[in-house]
Each structure stands twice: as structure tokens, then as C-alpha cells.
Amino acid sequence: MEIPRFKYHPDPVGTGVFIQGEERTCECCNKKTDIWYDGPFFSVEDVECLCPACIASGEAASKFDGEFQDAASTDDVSNEAKLDELIHRTPGYVGWQQEYWLAHCDDYCAFIKYVGWDDLVEMGIDGMIEQNYNEELNGFDLEDVKENMVNGGSMQGYLFMCLHCGEFLLYVDCD
């Protein structure tokens, strides 16, 4: 199955929110799929299987009156259509506490991957992250983040990239 393009989550297979395996039935379209969503979906109903096409089209969010990202846990942008695309047609990511979606240049950023500080250093973007780090939003001193943020550890980093200027931004939370 070909996965639709998601503007704000360009690699949902790589980030692990889409799982490929034994065929299942999408609860939205009732079609068989060997790839399904395994990320946050806020809905009254307990939905176990959604295919990428039903997420991309907005059918899953519409049918189950659900959201893939809590609208209150996002930065603000001026265009409501961008918020609609983010919460109704973009697969979320899995966080320790409440996932938060960053914005830059008046648009939501693309979620790139889960990171530790060593990953940022290896990518050569640690200096950019230091410049853009929002201590008030994250609630952690930058020096604590540099010392304690480990991918898969108790302090987890979530890397975002601005779709317009290419700046990298970091969101951090703890278990």
C-alpha cells in the first residue's frame, strides 16, 4: 500500500506511528490494509485500526468525531485551515505526556523524529536548537536537556522542522 503524503508528518512509518504487518480491516472504510495507524487518536470511540488513506482524507476524524492532535496543545497559526489539516488529517506522534505541535513562520512544523541530545549533535543542528530552544514552553533548562535528553529515555526530545525557512525546533517532555 502506498502511503499518502502528510505535510506535517512526512515519515510516519519511520517514526513508528504506522505499523506494517498482518492484514487488518480499517474501521473507517472497512477495507483490508496491511498498514495501520498506531498513534494518538482522541475520540469517544475506541478505534483500533485506521488506514493511512482514511486519515489523509479526513474521513477517520469525521466518522469518529476525533482528532489526531489536541488543538489546545499546538502553537497558534493565523490560518484555521492549517489547524484543521493538523488535527484531522495528520497522523500524530507518541509522547510521554501530552504531545505538543510546534509552529514557525505562521505554519505548523513537520514532525521529523524522536531525538536525544547526542542525535542533534550528530546531525550538526545542536547550535540551531540552542538558538531556538523555548525554555518557557518546554519547562526545562537547556543545560538539563543537553545532559539528560536521551532518545527513548526518561527525557525525550521531539524534533520539528519549519516547512518554510528550514529551522529546526525541539519539544521536550519527561515520563
C-alpha positions as YAML, in Angstrom:
chain: A
units: angstrom
residues:
- id: 1
  name: MET
  ca: [0.00, 0.00, 0.00]
- id: 2
  name: GLU
  ca: [1.27, 3.44, -0.89]
- id: 3
  name: ILE
  ca: [1.10, 5.89, 1.99]
- id: 4
  name: PRO
  ca: [-0.32, 9.34, 1.25]
- id: 5
  name: ARG
  ca: [1.93, 12.35, 1.78]
- id: 6
  name: PHE
  ca: [1.41, 14.07, 5.12]
- id: 7
  name: LYS
  ca: [2.63, 17.68, 5.09]
- id: 8
  name: TYR
  ca: [3.15, 17.88, 8.85]
- id: 9
  name: HIS
  ca: [4.37, 14.30, 9.42]
- id: 10
  name: PRO
  ca: [6.43, 13.35, 6.35]
- id: 11
  name: ASP
  ca: [7.75, 9.97, 7.60]
- id: 12
  name: PRO
  ca: [5.05, 8.30, 9.72]
- id: 13
  name: VAL
  ca: [6.48, 4.85, 9.02]
- id: 14
  name: GLY
  ca: [9.95, 5.93, 10.14]
- id: 15
  name: THR
  ca: [8.57, 7.48, 13.32]
- id: 16
  name: GLY
  ca: [6.62, 4.31, 14.06]
- id: 17
  name: VAL
  ca: [3.04, 5.61, 14.03]
- id: 18
  name: PHE
  ca: [2.21, 3.41, 11.05]
- id: 19
  name: ILE
  ca: [2.75, -0.30, 11.55]
- id: 20
  name: GLN
  ca: [3.01, -2.76, 8.69]
- id: 21
  name: GLY
  ca: [2.06, -6.36, 9.30]
- id: 22
  name: GLU
  ca: [-0.70, -8.91, 9.00]
- id: 23
  name: GLU
  ca: [-3.78, -7.63, 7.21]
- id: 24
  name: ARG
  ca: [-6.44, -5.91, 9.29]
- id: 25
  name: THR
  ca: [-9.71, -4.17, 8.48]
- id: 26
  name: CYS
  ca: [-9.81, -0.38, 8.68]
- id: 27
  name: GLU
  ca: [-12.69, 0.58, 10.98]
- id: 28
  name: CYS
  ca: [-13.41, 3.66, 8.87]
- id: 29
  name: CYS
  ca: [-13.60, 2.36, 5.28]
- id: 30
  name: ASN
  ca: [-13.93, -1.37, 6.11]
- id: 31
  name: LYS
  ca: [-11.19, -2.23, 3.60]
- id: 32
  name: LYS
  ca: [-8.31, -4.61, 4.29]
- id: 33
  name: THR
  ca: [-4.96, -2.97, 4.95]
- id: 34
  name: ASP
  ca: [-1.52, -4.27, 5.86]
- id: 35
  name: ILE
  ca: [-0.51, -0.88, 7.27]
- id: 36
  name: TRP
  ca: [-2.37, 0.86, 10.06]
- id: 37
  name: TYR
  ca: [-2.09, 3.75, 12.47]
- id: 38
  name: ASP
  ca: [-0.63, 3.19, 15.94]
- id: 39
  name: GLY
  ca: [-0.57, 6.72, 17.35]
- id: 40
  name: PRO
  ca: [-2.79, 9.04, 19.36]
- id: 41
  name: PHE
  ca: [-6.42, 9.45, 18.28]
- id: 42
  name: PHE
  ca: [-8.73, 11.36, 20.58]
- id: 43
  name: SER
  ca: [-12.28, 10.06, 20.11]
- id: 44
  name: VAL
  ca: [-15.17, 8.87, 22.25]
- id: 45
  name: GLU
  ca: [-14.99, 5.52, 20.45]
- id: 46
  name: ASP
  ca: [-12.06, 3.16, 20.96]
- id: 47
  name: VAL
  ca: [-10.76, 2.78, 17.41]
- id: 48
  name: GLU
  ca: [-8.16, 0.04, 16.90]
- id: 49
  name: CYS
  ca: [-7.37, 0.21, 13.16]
- id: 50
  name: LEU
  ca: [-7.25, 3.15, 10.75]
- id: 51
  name: CYS
  ca: [-5.62, 3.06, 7.33]
- id: 52
  name: PRO
  ca: [-3.43, 5.91, 6.05]
- id: 53
  name: ALA
  ca: [-5.94, 6.86, 3.32]
- id: 54
  name: CYS
  ca: [-8.77, 7.42, 5.83]
- id: 55
  name: ILE
  ca: [-6.51, 9.65, 7.91]
- id: 56
  name: ALA
  ca: [-5.29, 11.67, 4.91]
- id: 57
  name: SER
  ca: [-8.80, 12.22, 3.55]
- id: 58
  name: GLY
  ca: [-10.19, 13.30, 6.92]
- id: 59
  name: GLU
  ca: [-12.77, 10.50, 6.83]
- id: 60
  name: ALA
  ca: [-11.49, 8.88, 10.04]
- id: 61
  name: ALA
  ca: [-11.67, 12.13, 12.04]
- id: 62
  name: SER
  ca: [-15.11, 12.88, 10.60]
- id: 63
  name: LYS
  ca: [-16.61, 9.41, 11.11]
- id: 64
  name: PHE
  ca: [-15.41, 9.08, 14.70]
- id: 65
  name: ASP
  ca: [-15.55, 12.80, 15.60]
- id: 66
  name: GLY
  ca: [-11.88, 12.52, 16.54]
- id: 67
  name: GLU
  ca: [-8.58, 14.37, 16.45]
- id: 68
  name: PHE
  ca: [-5.03, 13.14, 15.93]
- id: 69
  name: GLN
  ca: [-3.62, 16.10, 17.87]
- id: 70
  name: ASP
  ca: [-5.24, 18.04, 20.70]
- id: 71
  name: ALA
  ca: [-5.99, 21.51, 19.26]
- id: 72
  name: ALA
  ca: [-5.21, 23.10, 22.64]
- id: 73
  name: SER
  ca: [-1.71, 21.58, 22.56]
- id: 74
  name: THR
  ca: [-0.41, 23.39, 19.50]
- id: 75
  name: ASP
  ca: [1.27, 26.69, 18.78]
- id: 76
  name: ASP
  ca: [-1.03, 29.29, 17.22]
- id: 77
  name: VAL
  ca: [-1.19, 29.98, 13.48]
- id: 78
  name: SER
  ca: [-3.40, 32.54, 11.74]
- id: 79
  name: ASN
  ca: [-4.99, 30.18, 9.20]
- id: 80
  name: GLU
  ca: [-7.64, 27.87, 10.68]
- id: 81
  name: ALA
  ca: [-7.36, 25.53, 7.66]
- id: 82
  name: LYS
  ca: [-3.83, 24.64, 8.78]
- id: 83
  name: LEU
  ca: [-5.11, 23.67, 12.24]
- id: 84
  name: ASP
  ca: [-7.85, 21.59, 10.59]
- id: 85
  name: GLU
  ca: [-5.27, 19.74, 8.48]
- id: 86
  name: LEU
  ca: [-3.06, 19.12, 11.51]
- id: 87
  name: ILE
  ca: [-5.70, 17.76, 13.87]
- id: 88
  name: HIS
  ca: [-7.99, 15.99, 11.38]
- id: 89
  name: ARG
  ca: [-5.73, 14.77, 8.54]
- id: 90
  name: THR
  ca: [-2.24, 14.35, 10.03]
- id: 91
  name: PRO
  ca: [-1.03, 11.33, 12.00]
- id: 92
  name: GLY
  ca: [0.17, 12.36, 15.44]
- id: 93
  name: TYR
  ca: [3.27, 11.32, 17.30]
- id: 94
  name: VAL
  ca: [3.58, 9.48, 20.61]
- id: 95
  name: GLY
  ca: [4.82, 11.48, 23.60]
- id: 96
  name: TRP
  ca: [5.43, 10.78, 27.26]
- id: 97
  name: GLN
  ca: [2.84, 13.27, 28.49]
- id: 98
  name: GLN
  ca: [0.70, 15.45, 26.25]
- id: 99
  name: GLU
  ca: [2.05, 15.76, 22.71]
- id: 100
  name: TYR
  ca: [2.59, 19.36, 21.59]
- id: 101
  name: TRP
  ca: [2.89, 20.54, 17.97]
- id: 102
  name: LEU
  ca: [5.24, 23.43, 17.21]
- id: 103
  name: ALA
  ca: [4.73, 26.15, 14.60]
- id: 104
  name: HIS
  ca: [7.13, 28.56, 12.90]
- id: 105
  name: CYS
  ca: [6.68, 31.13, 10.11]
- id: 106
  name: ASP
  ca: [2.91, 31.09, 10.81]
- id: 107
  name: ASP
  ca: [2.53, 27.41, 9.87]
- id: 108
  name: TYR
  ca: [2.84, 24.12, 11.71]
- id: 109
  name: CYS
  ca: [6.22, 22.45, 11.51]
- id: 110
  name: ALA
  ca: [6.85, 18.95, 10.23]
- id: 111
  name: PHE
  ca: [7.46, 16.36, 12.93]
- id: 112
  name: ILE
  ca: [10.78, 14.79, 11.93]
- id: 113
  name: LYS
  ca: [11.70, 12.24, 14.58]
- id: 114
  name: TYR
  ca: [12.34, 11.36, 18.21]
- id: 115
  name: VAL
  ca: [15.77, 12.52, 19.40]
- id: 116
  name: GLY
  ca: [18.25, 12.69, 22.22]
- id: 117
  name: TRP
  ca: [20.80, 15.50, 22.54]
- id: 118
  name: ASP
  ca: [23.51, 13.28, 21.01]
- id: 119
  name: ASP
  ca: [21.34, 12.91, 17.88]
- id: 120
  name: LEU
  ca: [21.17, 16.69, 17.49]
- id: 121
  name: VAL
  ca: [24.94, 16.97, 17.85]
- id: 122
  name: GLU
  ca: [25.45, 14.17, 15.30]
- id: 123
  name: MET
  ca: [23.09, 15.93, 12.86]
- id: 124
  name: GLY
  ca: [25.05, 19.16, 13.35]
- id: 125
  name: ILE
  ca: [21.96, 21.12, 14.40]
- id: 126
  name: ASP
  ca: [22.61, 21.45, 18.13]
- id: 127
  name: GLY
  ca: [23.63, 25.11, 17.70]
- id: 128
  name: MET
  ca: [20.37, 25.89, 15.87]
- id: 129
  name: ILE
  ca: [18.39, 24.10, 18.58]
- id: 130
  name: GLU
  ca: [20.21, 26.10, 21.27]
- id: 131
  name: GLN
  ca: [19.23, 29.35, 19.50]
- id: 132
  name: ASN
  ca: [15.59, 28.31, 19.02]
- id: 133
  name: TYR
  ca: [15.07, 26.50, 22.33]
- id: 134
  name: ASN
  ca: [11.95, 27.70, 24.18]
- id: 135
  name: GLU
  ca: [12.61, 27.08, 27.87]
- id: 136
  name: GLU
  ca: [9.21, 28.51, 28.89]
- id: 137
  name: LEU
  ca: [7.30, 26.10, 26.63]
- id: 138
  name: ASN
  ca: [9.43, 23.07, 27.43]
- id: 139
  name: GLY
  ca: [9.79, 23.75, 31.16]
- id: 140
  name: PHE
  ca: [13.38, 22.51, 31.25]
- id: 141
  name: ASP
  ca: [16.63, 24.42, 31.46]
- id: 142
  name: LEU
  ca: [18.68, 23.96, 28.27]
- id: 143
  name: GLU
  ca: [21.67, 22.64, 30.22]
- id: 144
  name: ASP
  ca: [19.45, 19.94, 31.79]
- id: 145
  name: VAL
  ca: [18.22, 18.99, 28.33]
- id: 146
  name: LYS
  ca: [21.77, 18.75, 26.98]
- id: 147
  name: GLU
  ca: [22.79, 16.49, 29.87]
- id: 148
  name: ASN
  ca: [19.67, 14.33, 30.23]
- id: 149
  name: MET
  ca: [17.75, 14.10, 26.95]
- id: 150
  name: VAL
  ca: [18.23, 10.61, 25.52]
- id: 151
  name: ASN
  ca: [16.19, 9.13, 22.70]
- id: 152
  name: GLY
  ca: [13.99, 6.50, 24.32]
- id: 153
  name: GLY
  ca: [14.95, 7.70, 27.80]
- id: 154
  name: SER
  ca: [13.06, 9.43, 30.59]
- id: 155
  name: MET
  ca: [13.63, 12.84, 28.98]
- id: 156
  name: GLN
  ca: [12.59, 12.62, 25.33]
- id: 157
  name: GLY
  ca: [13.11, 15.09, 22.50]
- id: 158
  name: TYR
  ca: [10.75, 15.62, 19.57]
- id: 159
  name: LEU
  ca: [12.36, 17.26, 16.55]
- id: 160
  name: PHE
  ca: [10.37, 19.55, 14.27]
- id: 161
  name: MET
  ca: [11.37, 21.45, 11.14]
- id: 162
  name: CYS
  ca: [9.84, 24.64, 9.75]
- id: 163
  name: LEU
  ca: [8.41, 23.97, 6.29]
- id: 164
  name: HIS
  ca: [9.22, 27.50, 5.15]
- id: 165
  name: CYS
  ca: [12.66, 28.50, 6.48]
- id: 166
  name: GLY
  ca: [14.11, 25.09, 7.40]
- id: 167
  name: GLU
  ca: [14.77, 25.96, 11.06]
- id: 168
  name: PHE
  ca: [14.80, 23.01, 13.45]
- id: 169
  name: LEU
  ca: [12.89, 23.27, 16.72]
- id: 170
  name: LEU
  ca: [12.70, 21.00, 19.73]
- id: 171
  name: TYR
  ca: [9.93, 19.99, 22.08]
- id: 172
  name: VAL
  ca: [10.88, 18.04, 25.23]
- id: 173
  name: ASP
  ca: [8.95, 16.11, 27.85]
- id: 174
  name: CYS
  ca: [9.59, 13.55, 30.56]
- id: 175
  name: ASP
  ca: [7.95, 10.36, 31.76]
...
